[in-house]
């Protein structure tokens, strides 16, 4: 995987996230927090988890392994979540801009939130983040569609056809 490929994947990730968040902004606070049959329990739980993962992974790539993830209490409203995600998106863009081909191939050593030491190649971890986001965006999209707020097609090929 080269830097251009990683940049493309993360532009896609941001495009798809924006589509989901734009629709999530239109649901009521009750719909946002309503219990739902998804692993994170609600639309809010799903979106907070997806953001928390992006934050944790970026911090690990930068040498800081957080002991805990962001949680719903940290981001109680949609406005708080969107604001925090705007900050994280910029931090991620800055991180990616500074990458080199050599950096992408290096092994990253980090700890899980349980303190377990791990190591993986950076580009593998970065591809994982995009894939992980896809899973949770699809869960959020299902919930949004049920609320009459479908984000539309989130496929990579649609992003590419739209000029991504």
Buried (B, 14 or more C-beta within 10 A) or exposed (E): BEBEEBBBBBBBBBBBBEBBBBBBEEBEEEBBBBEBEBEBBBBBBBBBBBBBBBBBBBBBBEEEBBEEBBEBEBBBEBEEBBEBBEEBBEBBBEBBEEBEEEBBEEEBEBBEEEEEEEEBBBBEBBBEBBEBBBEBBBBBBBBBEEBEBBBEEBEBEBBEEEEB
